[in-house]
């Protein structure tokens, strides 16, 4: 009777394990941004070719929700001020290969990173981006602060 019970537990573990296994790492290939140059607050779409290796993957998409304390399209209160707001992310099948599509808005000019994520059975590392400054595009300097007047 005990061997049958042990065999049942092994069979049950093999059925449960694949669904609960941690996501396997993917290698991110070339990344393209649309538009190619963007400013803070502008919605951008990043496309990245993924190489899953021998890891199984599937198409999946997520859409960011606005928390009760935030504004639509505004930075999330739980993240640091310079963290980009991910609006949506998806792993899509294109020509039989996985492609990561992330729509986001950066909040600071300069270099930044999209956060690590687990999507489509893959663990996707951070993706670097470079957000342009609106002032640099207009060939303008950052405004200098005015001196404060003494209160009456």
N, C-alpha and C positions, 0 to 999 in steps of 0.2 A: 504494500500500500504506500509506503514512504517513497519508493522510487517513482511511482506515478505522480505523487504530489510534487516532488522535486522537478520532474520533467514538466509538469504543468506550470510551475513557477518560472522555469527557464523559458518556456514558450511565451508566457505572459510578458516577461522582461524583454524578449526580443520584439514583441509587438509594440510595447510602450516606448522602448528606447529610441527608435528612429525619429519619432515625432517630438521627443523631448531633448534630443541631442542639441548641443550648442551649435550655432551657425559656424560654418567654415569660412576662413578668410578668402577674400577675392583680391586679385591684383588689379589696380586701377591703371588703365592704359591712357591714351590721349584724352584730354578734357577740352571741350569747346564750350564757349559761353555765347549766349544770344541775348542781348547784343554783346559784341566783342568787348567794348568798353562801356562801363556803367558807373553811375554815381550813387552815393548813399541814398537809401530809400527807394531806389528804382527796382522793380521786379525783374529778375534775371533768371534765365533757364540755363542750367549746366547739363551737358551731355558727356558721359564718360563711358568708354568701352571697358567692360569688365572681363577678366580672365578668371573663371572660377576654378580652373584646374580640373581635378576629378570630382570636385564637390557637386552634389546635386543642387539644383536651383529651380525656382519657379517664378513666374511673373506675379508681382504684387505691387500694390500702390497704397499710399497713405496720404491723407489730407490733414493739414494742421487745423486745429480748432482754436478759436479765440477764447481764452479763459475769461471768466466773469470780470476779472480785474484789469484786463487789457483792452486795447482798442484794436479794431481791424487793421492789420498791416503794421501795427506798432510793435516795438520790441517787447518781448515777453518779460514780465517782471521777475520771473525766476531765474533768468539768465543774466550774465554780465552785460553791461551796456554795449560793448562792442561785438557781442555775439550776433551772427546773422539770424534772421527769422526764417526758418524753413517753412514755406507755404505748402509744398507738396513734394513727395518723393516717390519714385516708382522704379522697379526693375522691369524692363520690357524686353520682349524677344524680338530681335531684328536680325534677319538672315541667319536664324538659328543660334545666335549668340546673345548673351545678356548685355543690355545697355542701361546704365543708371541715368535717370532723368530727374533732376532736382530743381524745383522752382523756389527761389529764395530772395530775400532783400537784405543787403548789407547796411549797417547803420553807421559805419565809420569808414573814412577814406583810408587807403593804404592796404597792406597785405592782411589777409584773414584766412580762416579755415572753416569749411563746413564741418559739422560735428560727425563723429563716428556714428554709424547706424547699422542695425541688423534688419535686412530687408530681403525678401525672396529666398530665405534660407542661407544668405551670405552675410558675412561680417565685412562691412565696407569701411576702410580706414578714412581718416580725415582727408579732405580735398582742399588744396590751397587755391585761393583766388586773390586778385588784386583789384581793389575798388578805386576808381579815379576820383579826384577831387573836383568839385564843380568850380572852385576858384581857379584851379590850374587850367581848366578848359577855357575859361574866360580871360586867362592871362592876368589875373588879379591877385592882390595880396590878401592875406587874412586881415580882417578889420582890427584896428587897434582899439583897446578899451578907452573910453572917455573918462576923465577924472570925475569923481563924485563931488557934488556940491555939499557943503555943510548944511544940515537941516536947520530951519529957522528957529 
